[in-house]
Amino acid sequence: MENLIIIRNGFLHVAHRTAERPKPSSGIGQAGSDTKCSSGLPASPDGPRGGSPFAHTVVVRPQPQNFPILFGAPPPPPPPPSSPGSLLPGRFSGDREPCACFLLRARGMWNFARVAASGLRGSRRLSTAIPGPCIVHKRGADILHDPWFNKDTGFPLTERDRLGLRGLLPPRVISFEHQYDRFMQSYRSLERNTRNEPEGVSSLSKWRILNRLHDRNETLYYRVLIDNIKDFAPIIYTPTVGLVCQNYSGLFRRPRGMYFSAKDKGEMMSMIYNWPAQQVDMIVLTDGSRILGLGDLGVQGIGIPIGKLDMYVAAAGINPQRILPVMLDVGTNNQKLLEDRLYLGLRQPRRLCSSKIFNLSGLLRRLQRYRTRFCMFNDDIQGTAGVALAGLLGTVRAQGRPLTDFVKQKIVVVGAGSAGLGVLKQAVQAVSRMAGNSEAAANSQFYLLDKDGLVTKARKNLDPAAAPFAKDPGGIDGLVEGANLLEVVRKVRPHVLLGLSGVGGIFNEEVLNAMRESESPKPAIFAMSNPTNNAECSAADAFKHAGENIVFASGSPFANVDLGNGKVGHVNQANNMYLFPGIGLGTLLSGAHFITDGMLQAAAECLASYMTDEEVQNGILYPSINSIRHITAEVGAAVLRAAVAEELAEGHGDIGPRELMHMSKEETVQYVRRNMWYPIYSPLVHEK
């Protein structure tokens, strides 16, 4: 049985039909057809596991403004084979909050438009010992212009003859390692030459040189990215990606991803055929309405899906030939962009109905409604919450207390957007499970503030999304509805002050000084808003005004703080890149049809337990970004095991639920690692 997702006349339709099962494809770490085979290999000599192209997971991840997919009605139970099937109308909807990620799973989700037309043979399995050949249907300059297959001067002479490249390249064959070293020398040279430039100018220069490599040679690009992830993650992802989005129309050189606009109504079905890949595992969507707290950036928000998917490839080993950035352009309300002659998007205001659909309450309702019907997760709400929860649990360990003391922690959350409410919800759920009481009872330790101050039940026009976390005015002595942040901190004396407000500098000197009176011997300050200039405070200010004995975490990277006398104030980057790649990969390999709170909780707890007690005592809550691939394997394995425990796992490829059930923890981690793509040149063979 196969579910087909069809876009017709601007609407989504779900149809059911029976189909013969095709030959297995090569799994997460490899490309799914001979025409688009991997330029890389799984990281283990065991090679990839087989998988069916009728069992793909599509990760749809919108960003700050991100854009969820809303189906007007869930698909009905599959009809019997003799039934002609049914079509259900659905409609695209969106999320206006900063960073939403959706993972949708259906059999043949992407093949809905491509399999019938492809007529391709089953793909070959590859081994790290002897790279298997890739069958391509291009020759000559077409190969050199395709970053999936281009090796620049790395084509051996035999390939040059086979592919008609003789004379199109300089005669010397340069090894992959030599190409790698050559690029890194160019990058380090640029780094030295821009050292005295303003930070924005330097960051954009680094992004440009990486983007040029990405446009030319994806295999080399991803190897460089994987090997230097600590240096390059801030360039391809936060914080530089925000600057890239602001200037994307001027930076645009080569199209990447797909663009669906309001003018494409009735043409979307045919447009899908234009995408060159036969299979897609991960999709990241955005409508550009709110990017990292920078506001409405319209079509320029495409930089977010591109950066996010680069992190999926680098951290989770998702094959880059099976990812898809998507921009849904419904106009923009940014007058500056509408007047910019270089702006590449629709020059029209967003429709009023779209603005109503994209509000926070609507997003949360749809997330709750559809998360058990489709395999999806919202990274802004759930991914950020998981990273924050891991940090909050770490602060309890930093105090030298058992994790069960988390139920006694008083936490003030500043910011009532999707990210802030997501953190609150997951933290309340954790306290409820630990204490064995209701979520309503667990709320007593949490305080929520928005732009109007402390949120209480006395507020007029209380946002339904924030209502579960509103305080009873009679239960907080000395605090009233709308109390400001300084009043709340002085009265509550919280163990943790956590910001997801998007308001730079809101944790000012007075607020930070007030945190010295915290009931915690080691108070924590989380300034998690992105990009850097939107952080609630800097690391230096936090250690200066709140004291040297604090735990500090931020969304964007800050340098460690020199406290003098050989002491260092450690800065933790509480970035959701620690979790969303593992959540996506673990779900894909488990074959689960939806993502539960238990799977997300397992990811957060895995990250929280990753650090040693000694490291946590020194204020280090999160591991180095250099370890991101290892962390992702651990998180992915934790998500997979949670899916097995909840009897949701259906397996992937040759590995079924029975095999997953009998895997030990170590075997699960190894299984995840075997399915992570790794970039290396593969031989190319031309076929007409």
SVG drawing of the C-alpha trace seen along z (x, -y; Angstrom):
<svg xmlns="http://www.w3.org/2000/svg" viewBox="-13 -51 63 61">
<polyline fill="none" stroke="black" stroke-width="0.4" points="0.0,0.0 1.3,-3.4 0.3,-6.9 0.7,-9.5 0.9,-13.2 -0.3,-15.3 -0.3,-19.0 -3.2,-20.0 -4.6,-23.5 -2.7,-24.8 -4.1,-22.1 -2.6,-19.0 -4.3,-15.7 -3.6,-12.3 -4.4,-9.2 -4.0,-5.5 -3.1,-2.9 -1.4,0.5 2.0,0.8 4.7,3.4 7.6,2.9 10.6,1.8 14.1,3.0 15.6,1.8 17.5,-1.5 20.7,-2.1 19.4,-3.7 19.9,-7.0 23.6,-7.2 23.4,-6.6 21.6,-8.0 18.5,-6.1 19.1,-5.6 21.9,-4.9 21.5,-8.2 22.1,-10.2 24.4,-8.0 26.3,-9.1 29.6,-10.9 30.2,-9.5 30.1,-6.4 28.8,-5.3 31.3,-5.8 31.7,-2.1 33.2,0.8 29.9,2.6 28.3,0.4 24.7,-0.9 21.6,1.1 19.1,1.5 15.9,-0.5 12.8,-0.9 12.0,-4.1 8.4,-3.6 9.5,-4.2 10.9,-7.7 10.7,-10.3 10.5,-13.9 11.7,-16.3 10.1,-19.6 11.7,-22.2 10.6,-25.8 12.5,-28.6 11.9,-31.5 8.9,-32.3 8.8,-28.9 6.1,-27.2 4.4,-24.1 2.3,-22.0 -1.3,-21.8 -3.6,-19.1 -7.2,-20.0 -8.1,-16.5 -6.2,-13.4 -5.9,-10.6 -8.6,-7.9 -7.8,-4.3 -6.2,-2.6 -8.9,-1.3 -8.8,2.3 -6.7,3.1 -9.7,3.0 -10.7,-0.5 -9.7,-3.3 -8.6,-5.4 -9.7,-8.8 -8.5,-12.3 -8.6,-14.6 -8.2,-18.4 -5.7,-20.0 -4.2,-23.5 -0.7,-24.9 -0.6,-26.8 2.3,-28.4 4.0,-29.4 5.1,-32.9 7.3,-32.0 11.0,-31.6 12.0,-28.1 9.6,-25.4 10.7,-22.0 8.3,-19.3 9.1,-15.8 6.4,-14.1 6.4,-10.5 4.4,-8.6 5.2,-5.7 6.6,-7.1 6.2,-10.6 8.5,-12.1 8.2,-9.4 4.6,-10.5 5.6,-12.4 8.9,-10.9 8.8,-7.1 6.4,-6.5 8.5,-8.7 11.9,-7.5 12.1,-3.9 15.4,-3.6 17.2,-0.5 17.7,0.3 20.8,-1.4 24.0,0.3 25.3,0.7 28.6,-0.8 31.5,0.1 34.1,-2.1 36.8,0.3 36.2,0.1 33.9,-2.8 31.2,-1.5 30.6,-3.3 27.8,-5.9 25.9,-5.7 25.4,-9.1 23.6,-10.3 25.8,-13.4 29.1,-14.0 31.5,-16.7 30.8,-20.2 27.5,-19.1 29.4,-17.0 31.7,-19.9 28.7,-22.1 26.9,-19.7 28.2,-20.1 26.9,-16.6 29.3,-14.9 32.0,-17.5 35.5,-16.6 37.2,-19.7 40.8,-18.6 40.3,-15.3 38.9,-13.3 41.4,-10.5 42.4,-10.1 40.3,-7.1 37.2,-9.0 38.1,-11.9 38.1,-9.6 34.8,-7.9 33.0,-11.2 34.4,-13.3 36.4,-15.6 39.8,-15.3 40.9,-18.9 38.3,-20.5 40.5,-20.4 44.2,-21.1 46.2,-17.9 47.4,-17.4 45.2,-15.2 44.9,-16.6 44.1,-14.2 41.1,-14.8 43.5,-15.5 45.4,-18.1 42.2,-19.8 41.2,-19.9 44.5,-21.4 44.3,-23.9 40.9,-25.2 41.8,-25.4 44.9,-27.4 42.7,-29.8 40.2,-30.0 42.9,-30.7 44.4,-33.4 41.0,-35.1 40.7,-34.8 44.0,-36.6 43.2,-39.3 39.8,-40.1 40.9,-40.0 40.7,-43.7 37.4,-44.1 34.1,-44.6 32.6,-41.3 29.8,-41.4 32.1,-42.0 34.4,-39.2 31.6,-36.7 30.0,-37.4 33.4,-37.0 33.8,-33.6 30.3,-32.6 31.0,-33.6 34.1,-31.4 32.3,-28.4 29.2,-29.1 31.4,-29.1 32.8,-25.7 29.2,-24.5 28.1,-25.6 31.0,-23.9 31.8,-20.7 29.5,-19.4 31.6,-16.4 34.6,-18.5 32.4,-21.1 30.8,-18.7 34.2,-17.1 35.6,-20.5 32.4,-21.3 32.5,-18.0 36.2,-18.2 36.0,-21.9 32.5,-22.0 33.4,-24.2 34.8,-26.9 32.2,-26.7 29.0,-26.0 28.8,-29.7 29.2,-30.7 26.7,-28.4 24.3,-28.5 23.7,-30.8 24.7,-33.6 25.9,-34.4 22.9,-32.8 20.8,-35.7 23.1,-38.2 23.0,-36.1 19.2,-36.2 19.2,-39.9 21.4,-40.3 20.4,-37.2 19.1,-39.0 22.4,-40.7 24.4,-37.6 22.4,-35.3 24.5,-33.6 23.1,-30.1 19.6,-28.7 19.4,-26.1 16.2,-24.4 12.6,-25.0 10.5,-28.1 6.7,-27.9 4.9,-31.2 1.3,-32.4 1.6,-32.7 2.2,-29.0 -1.3,-27.9 -2.3,-25.1 1.3,-24.5 2.8,-22.9 2.3,-19.3 4.3,-19.9 6.9,-21.9 7.8,-19.0 9.1,-17.2 11.7,-19.9 13.6,-18.8 16.6,-16.6 16.7,-14.1 14.5,-11.0 14.2,-10.7 14.1,-13.1 14.5,-12.3 14.6,-15.7 12.7,-18.9 13.1,-22.2 10.5,-24.8 10.1,-28.5 7.8,-31.3 10.4,-33.9 8.0,-35.7 10.2,-35.7 13.8,-34.8 15.8,-34.5 14.0,-37.5 15.0,-39.7 11.4,-40.1 9.8,-39.5 12.6,-38.7 10.3,-37.2 12.0,-35.0 15.4,-35.9 14.6,-33.5 15.6,-30.6 19.0,-30.9 17.6,-29.2 16.5,-26.0 19.8,-25.8 21.8,-26.3 19.7,-23.9 20.0,-21.1 23.8,-21.6 23.8,-20.9 21.7,-17.7 24.3,-16.6 27.3,-17.5 26.0,-16.3 23.6,-13.5 25.1,-12.2 21.9,-12.7 22.8,-12.3 23.0,-15.7 21.3,-14.4 18.2,-13.6 17.6,-16.9 15.4,-19.7 15.2,-23.4 11.8,-24.9 10.7,-28.5 6.9,-29.3 6.7,-32.9 3.4,-34.5 4.7,-38.0 6.3,-40.2 5.2,-43.1 8.7,-44.4 8.4,-47.7 12.2,-48.0 12.3,-44.8 9.3,-45.8 11.2,-48.9 14.5,-47.1 15.1,-46.7 17.3,-43.6 14.6,-41.8 14.0,-38.4 10.6,-37.6 7.0,-38.5 6.5,-42.3 3.2,-42.1 2.1,-42.3 1.3,-39.1 -2.4,-38.3 -4.3,-39.1 -5.6,-35.5 -2.0,-34.2 -1.1,-36.5 -4.0,-35.1 -3.1,-31.5 0.6,-32.0 -0.1,-33.1 1.3,-31.3 -1.9,-29.9 -2.8,-28.5 0.6,-26.9 0.4,-25.2 -3.1,-23.9 -2.0,-22.4 1.1,-20.9 -1.0,-19.1 -3.6,-18.1 -1.3,-16.6 1.8,-15.4 0.1,-12.0 -1.1,-11.7 2.1,-12.6 5.7,-12.1 6.7,-15.7 8.3,-17.8 8.6,-21.5 12.2,-22.3 11.6,-25.8 9.1,-24.6 10.4,-21.1 14.1,-21.1 15.0,-24.3 13.0,-23.1 15.0,-19.8 18.4,-21.6 17.2,-24.0 15.9,-21.1 19.3,-19.4 20.9,-22.5 18.5,-23.0 19.1,-19.4 22.8,-20.2 22.5,-23.2 21.1,-20.9 24.2,-18.6 26.4,-21.7 24.9,-22.5 26.0,-19.1 22.4,-18.0 20.6,-14.9 18.5,-15.3 15.4,-14.7 16.0,-18.2 15.0,-19.7 11.4,-19.7 12.6,-22.3 14.2,-24.7 12.5,-28.1 12.8,-29.2 11.9,-32.5 11.4,-32.4 11.4,-35.7 9.7,-35.4 6.3,-33.9 6.9,-33.0 6.9,-29.4 10.4,-28.7 9.8,-30.1 6.5,-28.2 8.1,-25.1 10.8,-25.2 8.2,-25.7 6.0,-22.8 8.8,-20.3 10.3,-21.4 6.9,-21.2 6.4,-17.7 9.8,-16.7 8.9,-18.0 5.5,-16.3 7.1,-12.9 9.8,-13.3 7.3,-14.4 4.5,-12.1 2.0,-14.9 -0.1,-16.7 1.4,-19.3 -0.8,-21.9 0.9,-21.3 4.3,-21.3 3.7,-24.8 4.2,-26.4 8.0,-26.6 7.8,-28.5 7.3,-32.2 6.6,-33.5 7.1,-37.0 6.3,-38.6 6.5,-42.1 3.8,-43.2 5.6,-41.7 4.6,-38.8 1.8,-36.7 -1.0,-36.0 -4.6,-34.8 -5.7,-38.4 -4.5,-39.5 -7.1,-40.7 -7.1,-39.0 -4.7,-36.3 -3.1,-34.4 -4.6,-30.8 -1.1,-29.4 0.3,-31.1 -2.7,-30.5 -1.5,-27.1 1.6,-28.9 -0.2,-32.0 0.3,-32.5 -2.6,-32.9 -2.2,-36.6 -3.2,-35.5 -0.4,-32.9 2.6,-35.2 3.1,-37.7 4.3,-41.1 3.9,-40.5 1.0,-41.6 0.0,-41.2 2.5,-42.8 5.3,-43.0 8.6,-43.8 11.6,-41.5 13.6,-43.2 10.7,-43.0 10.2,-39.3 13.9,-38.4 14.2,-40.3 11.0,-38.7 11.4,-35.1 15.2,-34.8 15.2,-32.1 17.7,-29.4 17.6,-29.9 16.9,-33.0 16.2,-31.9 15.7,-34.3 14.0,-33.6 12.7,-37.0 14.6,-38.2 15.3,-41.5 19.0,-42.2 20.3,-43.4 17.0,-42.8 19.1,-41.1 20.7,-44.5 23.1,-45.3 20.3,-45.6 18.7,-42.3 22.0,-40.5 23.0,-42.0 19.7,-40.8 20.6,-37.3 23.4,-37.4 20.6,-37.0 19.4,-33.7 18.5,-30.8 20.9,-28.7 24.6,-28.5 25.3,-28.4 22.6,-30.3 22.2,-29.8 21.7,-32.5 20.5,-31.3 20.6,-34.1 19.3,-31.9 18.0,-34.4 19.6,-34.5 21.5,-36.0 24.2,-37.5 22.9,-41.0 19.5,-39.7 21.0,-37.8 19.5,-38.9 23.0,-39.6 26.6,-38.9 28.8,-36.3 31.1,-39.0 28.3,-41.1 26.8,-38.0 30.0,-37.0 30.7,-40.6 27.4,-41.6 25.9,-38.2 29.1,-36.9 31.8,-34.4 30.0,-31.4 27.3,-31.3 26.5,-28.9 26.1,-30.7 24.6,-29.5 23.7,-31.3 22.0,-30.5 24.8,-32.1 28.5,-31.5 30.4,-33.7 34.1,-33.4 34.9,-32.1 35.5,-34.8 38.8,-35.4 38.0,-35.9 41.6,-36.5 43.8,-34.4 43.7,-31.6 39.9,-31.2 37.7,-30.9 34.0,-31.6 32.8,-28.8 30.3,-29.7 27.9,-27.0 26.2,-27.3 22.6,-26.1 21.9,-25.6 19.3,-23.2 21.9,-21.9 22.8,-19.5 19.4,-17.8 17.5,-18.3 19.9,-16.3 19.7,-13.3 16.0,-13.5 15.6,-13.5 18.1,-10.7 16.8,-8.5 13.3,-8.8 14.2,-8.0 16.0,-4.8 13.3,-3.7 10.6,-3.9 8.3,-5.5 5.2,-7.2 5.2,-10.0 7.4,-11.6 6.3,-11.4 7.2,-13.5 9.0,-10.4 11.3,-10.4 12.0,-14.1 12.6,-13.6 15.0,-10.7 17.0,-13.1 17.2,-15.8 18.2,-13.3 20.8,-11.8 22.4,-15.2 22.1,-16.1 24.0,-12.9 26.7,-13.4 29.0,-15.5 31.0,-14.1 30.4,-15.3 33.7,-17.0 32.9,-19.0 29.5,-20.0 31.0,-21.1 33.2,-23.5 30.1,-25.0 30.4,-23.1 26.9,-21.9 27.2,-21.1 30.0,-19.3 32.2,-20.9 30.7,-21.3 33.7,-19.3 31.9,-16.3 28.6,-17.0 28.7,-13.9 29.3,-11.6 26.7,-13.5 24.2,-13.1 24.8,-9.3 24.1,-9.0 21.0,-11.2 19.7,-9.4 20.2,-6.1 18.3,-7.4 15.4,-8.5 15.4,-5.1 15.4,-3.2 12.5,-5.3 10.6,-4.5 11.2,-0.8 10.2,-1.1 6.9,-2.7 6.4,-0.1 6.4,-2.7 9.5,-1.5 8.8,0.3 12.5,0.5 14.4,-0.8 15.5,1.1 16.8,4.6 16.5,3.9 13.0,4.6 11.4,3.9 12.5,7.3 16.2,6.6 15.9,3.2 14.3,4.6 17.2,7.0 19.9,4.4 21.9,3.4 22.6,-0.3 26.1,0.0 24.7,1.9 22.1,-0.8 24.7,-3.5 26.8,-1.6 23.8,-1.0 23.1,-4.7 26.7,-5.4 26.7,-2.9 23.9,-4.8 25.6,-8.2 26.8,-9.5 30.4,-10.5 31.8,-12.4 34.4,-10.7 34.8,-10.7 33.2,-7.7 34.0,-6.5 31.6,-7.8 30.3,-5.7 28.4,-7.2 25.2,-5.5 23.1,-6.8"/>
</svg>
